[in-house]
Amino acid sequence: MNVYLKPKNIMIIGGASGIGYAAADRLLQAGASNVILASRNSQKLKEAQSSLKMKAGKEQKISTYMFDIQNVQSHNSMIDDVQKLIGADNPLDGLVISSGINFDGSNWKGFNISETDWDNVMNVNLKGAFFLLRNFANYLHANNRKGNICVVSSISAHRDLLSVYQVTKNALSRIIHAYGKYLCERGVVLNCVEPGVVNTDMMPFLKDYTDGIRPGKTWNDSSIRRTIRPEEIAEIIYLLMSNLGEILSGSCVLCGGGTKALFP
């Protein structure tokens, strides 16, 4: 069976680094015509854009857009701006949401979290992600357009909800599972990936552990005894954005490497 990328013009929120950057790289390899990297960090956006341009084909375009997902009122104008940026001949039809912030809930920190920290994580990880996927799905429907949305959740969706981070990811996965079934009827394929421990800037201490290629300490909390590489998660994102994505509509693909402490 021929597996191919469905959307050709794709926005990647959180695309300047980590899983988002790896997803951009993989989707370009799969033939995306336009990839738009969105982030709050202008310097990282410039660096990511420059790096990806060195790998992309002559006809492929990598654009950037400064964007804060928690500013829900800006979502629709951002979608309109990006569409103008890439031109009417390149209809937006793909969205990857890979933005997120972490919060350490260990040692009663999660229970004694400040209201400000709670709101910050909620607004980025849950509120912002929900309204953006909703607004983008409505945009596609209003323009009689089919498309794909992939959201990066977390293995934390399956853990005890000891921190606000785990609360947001649990709720986000349940939202994708519920709405993915119904949006498919409108031609919008919605799925998510739930990565385990991925070696990204979100948890710098992981650089001391091996990822299966780079040497380092053994990661003993998973069966594979290592951390996960962003490009491995990017392969799952590609699958969910491919023609196979629609038969998975509403699915949350757990990629934990056999993590053993799902239910501590």
Phi, psi and omega in degrees: 000139180275119177258129184215156180290130180278296180288148181247341183234104198235128171269137177237108180277126188082028186275003183277347183199172172058222182298321180299316178296316180298323177294318178300314180300315183291320181290329173293318177301327182278356175110015176300138180278318180228130172238125181248115179272127179238136183194166175273349187255103185295322181294315179295324178299315180297317181294317180295317179300315180298317181295316182290326179297329180292336183260337188287160175285167184298327184271352182272143182239137176241118180245165178232156180209124177288125189205137176243109187298334182284349175274080187300326182296342182266355187301308184294321178292326177297315179300315179297318180298316181295321178298319177294324182298318183266349175095151184296337180283354180238078184296126176301129180215011180215145179216129171241125177253106182239012179280154178174154175234149185259164172211126180285113182260011183285163175052044177071006178296321179296324181286326184256026181296147176284157178297323180297313179296319178302311183295320181300311182292318178300315185293325180277305190284327186244299183299309181299315182295316180298310184292328179290316179294324177296312182294324179289320177299318178294324177298314179299315181297318181295334181256017178052047187236139173271160180186178181235141173232131175233128181247135176270110175263227182193155171301339178300341177299342183254003182264167170302140187275074184270347179222162180297329177301313180294325176299313182296319183287325176298313180294319181297315179298320179293324178296313180297318180299321182283306188282338179301326181292323185274323180295332179301329178295337178266002182087013179252115181269116182241121177218173175215160175245141181244086182290151170276221183279105183254137182282092178227179180293345181297327178229084186302332183296343181292345179296344178280351185250149181289146174250015180095342177242307179282136178292155179165185180292154177285137175265105191274357182274004177225160182291332181277354173062027179206168173279169182261143180272142180306323182292337176289319176293326178299328178294323178290321177300317177302315179302317182288339177264004181268182178295343176280346185300327186290332178283351177257005189316125181085013182267148173241108186272112181279124182235073187258357182064030182073037179301133189267337187256049179295324184234075184293000000 
